[in-house]
Amino acid sequence: MDVSPNPRRLLALATTRMPFGKYKGRLLVDLPEPYVVWYHREGYPAGDMGGLLRELYEIKANGLEPLLEPFRAK
């Protein structure tokens, strides 16, 4: 099983904006951790956005935010 981070997914997390909700328009990487935890507890949306939020939860929950820094817009 490959557990290395997928650079395309990391780039998506650093450049995709939240399309709905309280933080609409904010980059996923900049979502507050309690908001991401709420999705983990209550359920993720369907589709790719749900997958991205699920991956973001794992990154934030495990203190791996530095993985996203190289992908942030300069």
PDB file of N, H, CA, C and O in Angstrom:
ATOM      1  N   MET A   1       0.844  -1.184   0.000  1.00  0.00           N
ATOM      2  CA  MET A   1       0.000   0.000   0.000  1.00  0.00           C
ATOM      3  C   MET A   1       0.883   1.239   0.000  1.00  0.00           C
ATOM      4  O   MET A   1       1.781   1.365   0.832  1.00  0.00           O
ATOM      5  N   ASP A   2       0.631   2.154  -0.931  1.00  0.00           N
ATOM      6  H   ASP A   2      -0.099   2.052  -1.607  1.00  0.00           H
ATOM      7  CA  ASP A   2       1.407   3.390  -1.032  1.00  0.00           C
ATOM      8  C   ASP A   2       0.809   4.441  -0.104  1.00  0.00           C
ATOM      9  O   ASP A   2      -0.360   4.799  -0.246  1.00  0.00           O
ATOM     10  N   VAL A   3       1.601   4.938   0.847  1.00  0.00           N
ATOM     11  H   VAL A   3       2.551   4.647   0.963  1.00  0.00           H
ATOM     12  CA  VAL A   3       1.111   5.949   1.778  1.00  0.00           C
ATOM     13  C   VAL A   3       1.800   7.291   1.571  1.00  0.00           C
ATOM     14  O   VAL A   3       1.632   8.206   2.377  1.00  0.00           O
ATOM     15  N   SER A   4       2.571   7.414   0.502  1.00  0.00           N
ATOM     16  H   SER A   4       2.708   6.671  -0.153  1.00  0.00           H
ATOM     17  CA  SER A   4       3.226   8.688   0.234  1.00  0.00           C
ATOM     18  C   SER A   4       2.196   9.688  -0.279  1.00  0.00           C
ATOM     19  O   SER A   4       1.261   9.308  -0.983  1.00  0.00           O
ATOM     20  N   PRO A   5       2.362  10.967   0.069  1.00  0.00           N
ATOM     21  CA  PRO A   5       1.390  11.973  -0.352  1.00  0.00           C
ATOM     22  C   PRO A   5       1.377  12.152  -1.868  1.00  0.00           C
ATOM     23  O   PRO A   5       2.421  12.115  -2.519  1.00  0.00           O
ATOM     24  N   ASN A   6       0.205  12.342  -2.405  1.00  0.00           N
ATOM     25  H   ASN A   6      -0.643  12.372  -1.877  1.00  0.00           H
ATOM     26  CA  ASN A   6       0.032  12.580  -3.830  1.00  0.00           C
ATOM     27  C   ASN A   6       0.167  14.087  -4.076  1.00  0.00           C
ATOM     28  O   ASN A   6      -0.672  14.857  -3.611  1.00  0.00           O
ATOM     29  N   PRO A   7       1.201  14.520  -4.794  1.00  0.00           N
ATOM     30  CA  PRO A   7       1.400  15.959  -5.016  1.00  0.00           C
ATOM     31  C   PRO A   7       0.201  16.651  -5.667  1.00  0.00           C
ATOM     32  O   PRO A   7      -0.065  17.816  -5.371  1.00  0.00           O
ATOM     33  N   ARG A   8      -0.517  15.964  -6.538  1.00  0.00           N
ATOM     34  H   ARG A   8      -0.300  15.018  -6.778  1.00  0.00           H
ATOM     35  CA  ARG A   8      -1.689  16.578  -7.178  1.00  0.00           C
ATOM     36  C   ARG A   8      -2.788  16.871  -6.159  1.00  0.00           C
ATOM     37  O   ARG A   8      -3.459  17.901  -6.229  1.00  0.00           O
ATOM     38  N   ARG A   9      -2.959  15.950  -5.212  1.00  0.00           N
ATOM     39  H   ARG A   9      -2.414  15.114  -5.155  1.00  0.00           H
ATOM     40  CA  ARG A   9      -3.985  16.151  -4.180  1.00  0.00           C
ATOM     41  C   ARG A   9      -3.552  17.267  -3.224  1.00  0.00           C
ATOM     42  O   ARG A   9      -4.381  18.068  -2.792  1.00  0.00           O
ATOM     43  N   LEU A  10      -2.276  17.324  -2.896  1.00  0.00           N
ATOM     44  H   LEU A  10      -1.602  16.673  -3.246  1.00  0.00           H
ATOM     45  CA  LEU A  10      -1.788  18.396  -2.032  1.00  0.00           C
ATOM     46  C   LEU A  10      -1.966  19.749  -2.718  1.00  0.00           C
ATOM     47  O   LEU A  10      -2.354  20.727  -2.079  1.00  0.00           O
ATOM     48  N   LEU A  11      -1.683  19.801  -4.011  1.00  0.00           N
ATOM     49  H   LEU A  11      -1.367  19.007  -4.530  1.00  0.00           H
ATOM     50  CA  LEU A  11      -1.891  21.031  -4.768  1.00  0.00           C
ATOM     51  C   LEU A  11      -3.373  21.415  -4.766  1.00  0.00           C
ATOM     52  O   LEU A  11      -3.711  22.589  -4.613  1.00  0.00           O
ATOM     53  N   ALA A  12      -4.244  20.438  -4.932  1.00  0.00           N
ATOM     54  H   ALA A  12      -3.970  19.485  -5.056  1.00  0.00           H
ATOM     55  CA  ALA A  12      -5.684  20.716  -4.913  1.00  0.00           C
ATOM     56  C   ALA A  12      -6.113  21.267  -3.559  1.00  0.00           C
ATOM     57  O   ALA A  12      -6.913  22.201  -3.503  1.00  0.00           O
ATOM     58  N   LEU A  13      -5.600  20.713  -2.477  1.00  0.00           N
ATOM     59  H   LEU A  13      -4.950  19.954  -2.523  1.00  0.00           H
ATOM     60  CA  LEU A  13      -5.943  21.205  -1.147  1.00  0.00           C
ATOM     61  C   LEU A  13      -5.465  22.639  -0.939  1.00  0.00           C
ATOM     62  O   LEU A  13      -6.110  23.415  -0.234  1.00  0.00           O
ATOM     63  N   ALA A  14      -4.351  22.985  -1.543  1.00  0.00           N
ATOM     64  H   ALA A  14      -3.826  22.355  -2.115  1.00  0.00           H
ATOM     65  CA  ALA A  14      -3.766  24.318  -1.357  1.00  0.00           C
ATOM     66  C   ALA A  14      -4.353  25.366  -2.304  1.00  0.00           C
ATOM     67  O   ALA A  14      -4.156  26.562  -2.091  1.00  0.00           O
ATOM     68  N   THR A  15      -5.071  24.937  -3.345  1.00  0.00           N
ATOM     69  H   THR A  15      -5.231  23.965  -3.518  1.00  0.00           H
ATOM     70  CA  THR A  15      -5.551  25.909  -4.340  1.00  0.00           C
ATOM     71  C   THR A  15      -7.064  25.908  -4.547  1.00  0.00           C
ATOM     72  O   THR A  15      -7.595  26.809  -5.197  1.00  0.00           O
ATOM     73  N   THR A  16      -7.760  24.922  -4.009  1.00  0.00           N
ATOM     74  H   THR A  16      -7.329  24.190  -3.481  1.00  0.00           H
ATOM     75  CA  THR A  16      -9.211  24.833  -4.181  1.00  0.00           C
ATOM     76  C   THR A  16      -9.910  25.667  -3.117  1.00  0.00           C
ATOM     77  O   THR A  16      -9.532  25.652  -1.946  1.00  0.00           O
ATOM     78  N   ARG A  17     -10.924  26.388  -3.543  1.00  0.00           N
ATOM     79  H   ARG A  17     -11.231  26.400  -4.495  1.00  0.00           H
ATOM     80  CA  ARG A  17     -11.708  27.205  -2.618  1.00  0.00           C
ATOM     81  C   ARG A  17     -12.978  26.456  -2.206  1.00  0.00           C
ATOM     82  O   ARG A  17     -13.564  25.715  -2.996  1.00  0.00           O
ATOM     83  N   MET A  18     -13.381  26.662  -0.977  1.00  0.00           N
ATOM     84  H   MET A  18     -12.905  27.264  -0.335  1.00  0.00           H
ATOM     85  CA  MET A  18     -14.609  26.062  -0.455  1.00  0.00           C
ATOM     86  C   MET A  18     -15.783  26.623  -1.253  1.00  0.00           C
ATOM     87  O   MET A  18     -15.969  27.839  -1.303  1.00  0.00           O
ATOM     88  N   PRO A  19     -16.583  25.746  -1.883  1.00  0.00           N
ATOM     89  CA  PRO A  19     -17.638  26.233  -2.776  1.00  0.00           C
ATOM     90  C   PRO A  19     -18.952  26.595  -2.079  1.00  0.00           C
ATOM     91  O   PRO A  19     -19.858  27.125  -2.722  1.00  0.00           O
ATOM     92  N   PHE A  20     -19.073  26.319  -0.777  1.00  0.00           N
ATOM     93  H   PHE A  20     -18.338  25.888  -0.255  1.00  0.00           H
ATOM     94  CA  PHE A  20     -20.340  26.550  -0.090  1.00  0.00           C
ATOM     95  C   PHE A  20     -20.092  26.683   1.410  1.00  0.00           C
ATOM     96  O   PHE A  20     -18.979  26.486   1.897  1.00  0.00           O
ATOM     97  N   GLY A  21     -21.149  27.020   2.118  1.00  0.00           N
ATOM     98  H   GLY A  21     -22.053  27.180   1.723  1.00  0.00           H
ATOM     99  CA  GLY A  21     -21.095  27.041   3.575  1.00  0.00           C
ATOM    100  C   GLY A  21     -20.516  28.303   4.167  1.00  0.00           C
ATOM    101  O   GLY A  21     -20.297  29.302   3.482  1.00  0.00           O
ATOM    102  N   LYS A  22     -20.276  28.229   5.455  1.00  0.00           N
ATOM    103  H   LYS A  22     -20.453  27.418   6.012  1.00  0.00           H
ATOM    104  CA  LYS A  22     -19.806  29.361   6.246  1.00  0.00           C
ATOM    105  C   LYS A  22     -18.509  29.954   5.715  1.00  0.00           C
ATOM    106  O   LYS A  22     -18.300  31.164   5.800  1.00  0.00           O
ATOM    107  N   TYR A  23     -17.649  29.126   5.175  1.00  0.00           N
ATOM    108  H   TYR A  23     -17.818  28.143   5.106  1.00  0.00           H
ATOM    109  CA  TYR A  23     -16.336  29.575   4.697  1.00  0.00           C
ATOM    110  C   TYR A  23     -16.231  29.559   3.174  1.00  0.00           C
ATOM    111  O   TYR A  23     -15.147  29.372   2.622  1.00  0.00           O
ATOM    112  N   LYS A  24     -17.357  29.755   2.504  1.00  0.00           N
ATOM    113  H   LYS A  24     -18.238  29.908   2.953  1.00  0.00           H
ATOM    114  CA  LYS A  24     -17.374  29.796   1.044  1.00  0.00           C
ATOM    115  C   LYS A  24     -16.328  30.795   0.538  1.00  0.00           C
ATOM    116  O   LYS A  24     -16.258  31.928   1.013  1.00  0.00           O
ATOM    117  N   GLY A  25     -15.516  30.355  -0.435  1.00  0.00           N
ATOM    118  H   GLY A  25     -15.574  29.434  -0.821  1.00  0.00           H
ATOM    119  CA  GLY A  25     -14.497  31.209  -1.031  1.00  0.00           C
ATOM    120  C   GLY A  25     -13.131  31.099  -0.380  1.00  0.00           C
ATOM    121  O   GLY A  25     -12.142  31.553  -0.957  1.00  0.00           O
ATOM    122  N   ARG A  26     -13.048  30.508   0.806  1.00  0.00           N
ATOM    123  H   ARG A  26     -13.851  30.140   1.274  1.00  0.00           H
ATOM    124  CA  ARG A  26     -11.761  30.363   1.486  1.00  0.00           C
ATOM    125  C   ARG A  26     -11.036  29.134   0.945  1.00  0.00           C
ATOM    126  O   ARG A  26     -11.664  28.118   0.647  1.00  0.00           O
ATOM    127  N   LEU A  27      -9.725  29.229   0.820  1.00  0.00           N
ATOM    128  H   LEU A  27      -9.215  30.054   1.061  1.00  0.00           H
ATOM    129  CA  LEU A  27      -8.941  28.067   0.391  1.00  0.00           C
ATOM    130  C   LEU A  27      -9.120  26.938   1.407  1.00  0.00           C
ATOM    131  O   LEU A  27      -9.173  27.179   2.613  1.00  0.00           O
ATOM    132  N   LEU A  28      -9.212  25.712   0.909  1.00  0.00           N
ATOM    133  H   LEU A  28      -9.168  25.516  -0.071  1.00  0.00           H
ATOM    134  CA  LEU A  28      -9.389  24.573   1.811  1.00  0.00           C
ATOM    135  C   LEU A  28      -8.288  24.527   2.865  1.00  0.00           C
ATOM    136  O   LEU A  28      -8.553  24.267   4.038  1.00  0.00           O
ATOM    137  N   VAL A  29      -7.072  24.776   2.447  1.00  0.00           N
ATOM    138  H   VAL A  29      -6.857  24.988   1.493  1.00  0.00           H
ATOM    139  CA  VAL A  29      -5.940  24.721   3.368  1.00  0.00           C
ATOM    140  C   VAL A  29      -6.094  25.724   4.524  1.00  0.00           C
ATOM    141  O   VAL A  29      -5.499  25.545   5.586  1.00  0.00           O
ATOM    142  N   ASP A  30      -6.889  26.774   4.312  1.00  0.00           N
ATOM    143  H   ASP A  30      -7.372  26.920   3.449  1.00  0.00           H
ATOM    144  CA  ASP A  30      -7.073  27.806   5.325  1.00  0.00           C
ATOM    145  C   ASP A  30      -8.334  27.618   6.163  1.00  0.00           C
ATOM    146  O   ASP A  30      -8.651  28.464   6.999  1.00  0.00           O
ATOM    147  N   LEU A  31      -9.052  26.526   5.952  1.00  0.00           N
ATOM    148  H   LEU A  31      -8.795  25.838   5.273  1.00  0.00           H
ATOM    149  CA  LEU A  31     -10.237  26.279   6.767  1.00  0.00           C
ATOM    150  C   LEU A  31      -9.826  26.023   8.215  1.00  0.00           C
ATOM    151  O   LEU A  31      -8.832  25.339   8.461  1.00  0.00           O
ATOM    152  N   PRO A  32     -10.579  26.563   9.176  1.00  0.00           N
ATOM    153  CA  PRO A  32     -10.253  26.309  10.578  1.00  0.00           C
ATOM    154  C   PRO A  32     -10.414  24.829  10.921  1.00  0.00           C
ATOM    155  O   PRO A  32     -11.326  24.163  10.429  1.00  0.00           O
ATOM    156  N   GLU A  33      -9.538  24.335  11.752  1.00  0.00           N
ATOM    157  H   GLU A  33      -8.798  24.876  12.151  1.00  0.00           H
ATOM    158  CA  GLU A  33      -9.581  22.918  12.116  1.00  0.00           C
ATOM    159  C   GLU A  33     -10.932  22.500  12.698  1.00  0.00           C
ATOM    160  O   GLU A  33     -11.417  21.426  12.343  1.00  0.00           O
ATOM    161  N   PRO A  34     -11.567  23.288  13.574  1.00  0.00           N
ATOM    162  CA  PRO A  34     -12.875  22.853  14.099  1.00  0.00           C
ATOM    163  C   PRO A  34     -13.930  22.651  13.002  1.00  0.00           C
ATOM    164  O   PRO A  34     -14.800  21.790  13.130  1.00  0.00           O
ATOM    165  N   TYR A  35     -13.854  23.432  11.942  1.00  0.00           N
ATOM    166  H   TYR A  35     -13.147  24.132  11.838  1.00  0.00           H
ATOM    167  CA  TYR A  35     -14.792  23.283  10.826  1.00  0.00           C
ATOM    168  C   TYR A  35     -14.542  21.959  10.102  1.00  0.00           C
ATOM    169  O   TYR A  35     -15.487  21.261   9.738  1.00  0.00           O
ATOM    170  N   VAL A  36     -13.293  21.623   9.899  1.00  0.00           N
ATOM    171  H   VAL A  36     -12.525  22.190  10.195  1.00  0.00           H
ATOM    172  CA  VAL A  36     -12.931  20.358   9.236  1.00  0.00           C
ATOM    173  C   VAL A  36     -13.319  19.179  10.126  1.00  0.00           C
ATOM    174  O   VAL A  36     -13.784  18.152   9.631  1.00  0.00           O
ATOM    175  N   VAL A  37     -13.128  19.324  11.436  1.00  0.00           N
ATOM    176  H   VAL A  37     -12.750  20.158  11.838  1.00  0.00           H
ATOM    177  CA  VAL A  37     -13.517  18.270  12.385  1.00  0.00           C
ATOM    178  C   VAL A  37     -15.035  18.083  12.365  1.00  0.00           C
ATOM    179  O   VAL A  37     -15.524  16.959  12.478  1.00  0.00           O
ATOM    180  N   TRP A  38     -15.772  19.173  12.223  1.00  0.00           N
ATOM    181  H   TRP A  38     -15.374  20.086  12.132  1.00  0.00           H
ATOM    182  CA  TRP A  38     -17.231  19.081  12.147  1.00  0.00           C
ATOM    183  C   TRP A  38     -17.643  18.190  10.975  1.00  0.00           C
ATOM    184  O   TRP A  38     -18.517  17.337  11.124  1.00  0.00           O
ATOM    185  N   TYR A  39     -17.022  18.383   9.817  1.00  0.00           N
ATOM    186  H   TYR A  39     -16.311  19.076   9.696  1.00  0.00           H
ATOM    187  CA  TYR A  39     -17.334  17.524   8.663  1.00  0.00           C
ATOM    188  C   TYR A  39     -16.985  16.071   8.958  1.00  0.00           C
ATOM    189  O   TYR A  39     -17.719  15.165   8.564  1.00  0.00           O
ATOM    190  N   HIS A  40     -15.889  15.846   9.638  1.00  0.00           N
ATOM    191  H   HIS A  40     -15.293  16.582   9.959  1.00  0.00           H
ATOM    192  CA  HIS A  40     -15.487  14.484   9.984  1.00  0.00           C
ATOM    193  C   HIS A  40     -16.556  13.830  10.876  1.00  0.00           C
ATOM    194  O   HIS A  40     -16.878  12.653  10.713  1.00  0.00           O
ATOM    195  N   ARG A  41     -17.085  14.597  11.797  1.00  0.00           N
ATOM    196  H   ARG A  41     -16.823  15.553  11.929  1.00  0.00           H
ATOM    197  CA  ARG A  41     -18.089  14.090  12.733  1.00  0.00           C
ATOM    198  C   ARG A  41     -19.468  13.936  12.073  1.00  0.00           C
ATOM    199  O   ARG A  41     -20.158  12.941  12.291  1.00  0.00           O
ATOM    200  N   GLU A  42     -19.856  14.920  11.274  1.00  0.00           N
ATOM    201  H   GLU A  42     -19.295  15.729  11.097  1.00  0.00           H
ATOM    202  CA  GLU A  42     -21.217  14.963  10.728  1.00  0.00           C
ATOM    203  C   GLU A  42     -21.368  14.312   9.352  1.00  0.00           C
ATOM    204  O   GLU A  42     -22.474  13.956   8.946  1.00  0.00           O
ATOM    205  N   GLY A  43     -20.264  14.163   8.649  1.00  0.00           N
ATOM    206  H   GLY A  43     -19.365  14.453   8.979  1.00  0.00           H
ATOM    207  CA  GLY A  43     -20.310  13.553   7.314  1.00  0.00           C
ATOM    208  C   GLY A  43     -19.798  14.510   6.252  1.00  0.00           C
ATOM    209  O   GLY A  43     -20.072  15.710   6.282  1.00  0.00           O
ATOM    210  N   TYR A  44     -19.055  13.955   5.319  1.00  0.00           N
ATOM    211  H   TYR A  44     -18.832  12.980   5.294  1.00  0.00           H
ATOM    212  CA  TYR A  44     -18.472  14.742   4.232  1.00  0.00           C
ATOM    213  C   TYR A  44     -19.451  14.849   3.074  1.00  0.00           C
ATOM    214  O   TYR A  44     -20.278  13.958   2.877  1.00  0.00           O
ATOM    215  N   PRO A  45     -19.366  15.931   2.304  1.00  0.00           N
ATOM    216  CA  PRO A  45     -20.199  16.016   1.103  1.00  0.00           C
ATOM    217  C   PRO A  45     -19.772  14.951   0.086  1.00  0.00           C
ATOM    218  O   PRO A  45     -18.671  14.405   0.161  1.00  0.00           O
ATOM    219  N   ALA A  46     -20.646  14.678  -0.839  1.00  0.00           N
ATOM    220  H   ALA A  46     -21.540  15.122  -0.900  1.00  0.00           H
ATOM    221  CA  ALA A  46     -20.347  13.694  -1.874  1.00  0.00           C
ATOM    222  C   ALA A  46     -19.318  14.240  -2.855  1.00  0.00           C
ATOM    223  O   ALA A  46     -19.093  15.447  -2.937  1.00  0.00           O
ATOM    224  N   GLY A  47     -18.709  13.343  -3.583  1.00  0.00           N
ATOM    225  H   GLY A  47     -18.892  12.362  -3.517  1.00  0.00           H
ATOM    226  CA  GLY A  47     -17.815  13.720  -4.675  1.00  0.00           C
ATOM    227  C   GLY A  47     -16.413  14.087  -4.232  1.00  0.00           C
ATOM    228  O   GLY A  47     -15.979  13.774  -3.123  1.00  0.00           O
ATOM    229  N   ASP A  48     -15.719  14.765  -5.140  1.00  0.00           N
ATOM    230  H   ASP A  48     -16.071  15.019  -6.041  1.00  0.00           H
ATOM    231  CA  ASP A  48     -14.322  15.110  -4.911  1.00  0.00           C
ATOM    232  C   ASP A  48     -14.145  16.057  -3.721  1.00  0.00           C
ATOM    233  O   ASP A  48     -13.151  15.963  -3.001  1.00  0.00           O
ATOM    234  N   MET A  49     -15.094  16.963  -3.510  1.00  0.00           N
ATOM    235  H   MET A  49     -15.902  17.040  -4.095  1.00  0.00           H
ATOM    236  CA  MET A  49     -14.975  17.882  -2.379  1.00  0.00           C
ATOM    237  C   MET A  49     -14.956  17.109  -1.064  1.00  0.00           C
ATOM    238  O   MET A  49     -14.185  17.435  -0.162  1.00  0.00           O
ATOM    239  N   GLY A  50     -15.790  16.099  -0.955  1.00  0.00           N
ATOM    240  H   GLY A  50     -16.416  15.834  -1.688  1.00  0.00           H
ATOM    241  CA  GLY A  50     -15.784  15.262   0.239  1.00  0.00           C
ATOM    242  C   GLY A  50     -14.447  14.572   0.431  1.00  0.00           C
ATOM    243  O   GLY A  50     -13.943  14.477   1.550  1.00  0.00           O
ATOM    244  N   GLY A  51     -13.875  14.090  -0.662  1.00  0.00           N
ATOM    245  H   GLY A  51     -14.285  14.166  -1.571  1.00  0.00           H
ATOM    246  CA  GLY A  51     -12.561  13.443  -0.588  1.00  0.00           C
ATOM    247  C   GLY A  51     -11.479  14.411  -0.155  1.00  0.00           C
ATOM    248  O   GLY A  51     -10.617  14.066   0.653  1.00  0.00           O
ATOM    249  N   LEU A  52     -11.521  15.617  -0.689  1.00  0.00           N
ATOM    250  H   LEU A  52     -12.221  15.898  -1.345  1.00  0.00           H
ATOM    251  CA  LEU A  52     -10.531  16.621  -0.301  1.00  0.00           C
ATOM    252  C   LEU A  52     -10.668  16.984   1.173  1.00  0.00           C
ATOM    253  O   LEU A  52      -9.665  17.097   1.878  1.00  0.00           O
ATOM    254  N   LEU A  53     -11.897  17.167   1.646  1.00  0.00           N
ATOM    255  H   LEU A  53     -12.712  17.074   1.074  1.00  0.00           H
ATOM    256  CA  LEU A  53     -12.095  17.493   3.056  1.00  0.00           C
ATOM    257  C   LEU A  53     -11.661  16.347   3.969  1.00  0.00           C
ATOM    258  O   LEU A  53     -11.130  16.576   5.056  1.00  0.00           O
ATOM    259  N   ARG A  54     -11.889  15.127   3.522  1.00  0.00           N
ATOM    260  H   ARG A  54     -12.320  14.941   2.639  1.00  0.00           H
ATOM    261  CA  ARG A  54     -11.453  13.955   4.291  1.00  0.00           C
ATOM    262  C   ARG A  54      -9.919  13.934   4.396  1.00  0.00           C
ATOM    263  O   ARG A  54      -9.364  13.679   5.465  1.00  0.00           O
ATOM    264  N   GLU A  55      -9.255  14.204   3.284  1.00  0.00           N
ATOM    265  H   GLU A  55      -9.705  14.411   2.416  1.00  0.00           H
ATOM    266  CA  GLU A  55      -7.783  14.242   3.292  1.00  0.00           C
ATOM    267  C   GLU A  55      -7.274  15.406   4.136  1.00  0.00           C
ATOM    268  O   GLU A  55      -6.287  15.270   4.859  1.00  0.00           O
ATOM    269  N   LEU A  56      -7.949  16.544   4.044  1.00  0.00           N
ATOM    270  H   LEU A  56      -8.751  16.653   3.457  1.00  0.00           H
ATOM    271  CA  LEU A  56      -7.558  17.698   4.849  1.00  0.00           C
ATOM    272  C   LEU A  56      -7.694  17.393   6.331  1.00  0.00           C
ATOM    273  O   LEU A  56      -6.848  17.799   7.127  1.00  0.00           O
ATOM    274  N   TYR A  57      -8.749  16.684   6.708  1.00  0.00           N
ATOM    275  H   TYR A  57      -9.437  16.355   6.061  1.00  0.00           H
ATOM    276  CA  TYR A  57      -8.917  16.285   8.108  1.00  0.00           C
ATOM    277  C   TYR A  57      -7.723  15.449   8.567  1.00  0.00           C
ATOM    278  O   TYR A  57      -7.166  15.699   9.636  1.00  0.00           O
ATOM    279  N   GLU A  58      -7.334  14.474   7.778  1.00  0.00           N
ATOM    280  H   GLU A  58      -7.786  14.271   6.910  1.00  0.00           H
ATOM    281  CA  GLU A  58      -6.210  13.613   8.164  1.00  0.00           C
ATOM    282  C   GLU A  58      -4.921  14.424   8.315  1.00  0.00           C
ATOM    283  O   GLU A  58      -4.134  14.190   9.232  1.00  0.00           O
ATOM    284  N   ILE A  59      -4.719  15.370   7.413  1.00  0.00           N
ATOM    285  H   ILE A  59      -5.359  15.560   6.669  1.00  0.00           H
ATOM    286  CA  ILE A  59      -3.522  16.204   7.477  1.00  0.00           C
ATOM    287  C   ILE A  59      -3.540  17.053   8.738  1.00  0.00           C
ATOM    288  O   ILE A  59      -2.549  17.102   9.467  1.00  0.00           O
ATOM    289  N   LYS A  60      -4.665  17.729   9.005  1.00  0.00           N
ATOM    290  H   LYS A  60      -5.470  17.690   8.413  1.00  0.00           H
ATOM    291  CA  LYS A  60      -4.750  18.599  10.175  1.00  0.00           C
ATOM    292  C   LYS A  60      -4.710  17.798  11.470  1.00  0.00           C
ATOM    293  O   LYS A  60      -4.048  18.203  12.425  1.00  0.00           O
ATOM    294  N   ALA A  61      -5.407  16.672  11.516  1.00  0.00           N
ATOM    295  H   ALA A  61      -5.945  16.343  10.740  1.00  0.00           H
ATOM    296  CA  ALA A  61      -5.465  15.854  12.736  1.00  0.00           C
ATOM    297  C   ALA A  61      -4.103  15.277  13.100  1.00  0.00           C
ATOM    298  O   ALA A  61      -3.835  14.997  14.268  1.00  0.00           O
ATOM    299  N   ASN A  62      -3.253  15.101  12.110  1.00  0.00           N
ATOM    300  H   ASN A  62      -3.471  15.328  11.160  1.00  0.00           H
ATOM    301  CA  ASN A  62      -1.939  14.507  12.360  1.00  0.00           C
ATOM    302  C   ASN A  62      -0.799  15.521  12.316  1.00  0.00           C
ATOM    303  O   ASN A  62       0.372  15.142  12.295  1.00  0.00           O
ATOM    304  N   GLY A  63      -1.143  16.811  12.304  1.00  0.00           N
ATOM    305  H   GLY A  63      -2.094  17.119  12.321  1.00  0.00           H
ATOM    306  CA  GLY A  63      -0.118  17.851  12.342  1.00  0.00           C
ATOM    307  C   GLY A  63       0.763  17.887  11.105  1.00  0.00           C
ATOM    308  O   GLY A  63       1.946  18.216  11.197  1.00  0.00           O
ATOM    309  N   LEU A  64       0.204  17.553   9.951  1.00  0.00           N
ATOM    310  H   LEU A  64      -0.757  17.286   9.876  1.00  0.00           H
ATOM    311  CA  LEU A  64       0.998  17.466   8.729  1.00  0.00           C
ATOM    312  C   LEU A  64       0.832  18.680   7.812  1.00  0.00           C
ATOM    313  O   LEU A  64       1.167  18.605   6.630  1.00  0.00           O
ATOM    314  N   GLU A  65       0.322  19.790   8.337  1.00  0.00           N
ATOM    315  H   GLU A  65       0.050  19.850   9.297  1.00  0.00           H
ATOM    316  CA  GLU A  65       0.123  20.989   7.524  1.00  0.00           C
ATOM    317  C   GLU A  65       1.368  21.431   6.763  1.00  0.00           C
ATOM    318  O   GLU A  65       1.237  21.971   5.664  1.00  0.00           O
ATOM    319  N   PRO A  66       2.591  21.222   7.307  1.00  0.00           N
ATOM    320  CA  PRO A  66       3.782  21.615   6.538  1.00  0.00           C
ATOM    321  C   PRO A  66       3.873  20.948   5.158  1.00  0.00           C
ATOM    322  O   PRO A  66       4.538  21.477   4.267  1.00  0.00           O
ATOM    323  N   LEU A  67       3.227  19.811   4.970  1.00  0.00           N
ATOM    324  H   LEU A  67       2.687  19.381   5.694  1.00  0.00           H
ATOM    325  CA  LEU A  67       3.206  19.172   3.651  1.00  0.00           C
ATOM    326  C   LEU A  67       2.573  20.083   2.601  1.00  0.00           C
ATOM    327  O   LEU A  67       2.909  19.989   1.421  1.00  0.00           O
ATOM    328  N   LEU A  68       1.671  20.954   3.014  1.00  0.00           N
ATOM    329  H   LEU A  68       1.398  21.030   3.973  1.00  0.00           H
ATOM    330  CA  LEU A  68       0.941  21.811   2.085  1.00  0.00           C
ATOM    331  C   LEU A  68       1.668  23.104   1.758  1.00  0.00           C
ATOM    332  O   LEU A  68       1.368  23.739   0.748  1.00  0.00           O
ATOM    333  N   GLU A  69       2.604  23.500   2.579  1.00  0.00           N
ATOM    334  H   GLU A  69       2.848  22.984   3.401  1.00  0.00           H
ATOM    335  CA  GLU A  69       3.283  24.791   2.395  1.00  0.00           C
ATOM    336  C   GLU A  69       3.926  24.969   1.016  1.00  0.00           C
ATOM    337  O   GLU A  69       3.779  26.040   0.426  1.00  0.00           O
ATOM    338  N   PRO A  70       4.627  23.975   0.480  1.00  0.00           N
ATOM    339  CA  PRO A  70       5.244  24.165  -0.843  1.00  0.00           C
ATOM    340  C   PRO A  70       4.223  24.385  -1.968  1.00  0.00           C
ATOM    341  O   PRO A  70       4.586  24.857  -3.046  1.00  0.00           O
ATOM    342  N   PHE A  71       2.961  24.050  -1.726  1.00  0.00           N
ATOM    343  H   PHE A  71       2.667  23.667  -0.850  1.00  0.00           H
ATOM    344  CA  PHE A  71       1.936  24.145  -2.761  1.00  0.00           C
ATOM    345  C   PHE A  71       1.122  25.426  -2.678  1.00  0.00           C
ATOM    346  O   PHE A  71       0.323  25.712  -3.569  1.00  0.00           O
ATOM    347  N   ARG A  72       1.314  26.189  -1.627  1.00  0.00           N
ATOM    348  H   ARG A  72       1.963  25.956  -0.903  1.00  0.00           H
ATOM    349  CA  ARG A  72       0.585  27.446  -1.472  1.00  0.00           C
ATOM    350  C   ARG A  72       1.044  28.445  -2.523  1.00  0.00           C
ATOM    351  O   ARG A  72       2.213  28.475  -2.908  1.00  0.00           O
ATOM    352  N   ALA A  73       0.106  29.258  -2.977  1.00  0.00           N
ATOM    353  H   ALA A  73      -0.844  29.234  -2.665  1.00  0.00           H
ATOM    354  CA  ALA A  73       0.451  30.315  -3.940  1.00  0.00           C
ATOM    355  C   ALA A  73       1.369  31.320  -3.264  1.00  0.00           C
ATOM    356  O   ALA A  73       1.156  31.693  -2.110  1.00  0.00           O
ATOM    357  N   LYS A  74       2.373  31.746  -3.976  1.00  0.00           N
ATOM    358  H   LYS A  74       2.547  31.442  -4.913  1.00  0.00           H
ATOM    359  CA  LYS A  74       3.329  32.709  -3.437  1.00  0.00           C
ATOM    360  C   LYS A  74       2.868  34.112  -3.718  1.00  0.00           C
ATOM    361  O   LYS A  74       3.542  35.070  -3.342  1.00  0.00           O
TER     362      LYS A  74
END
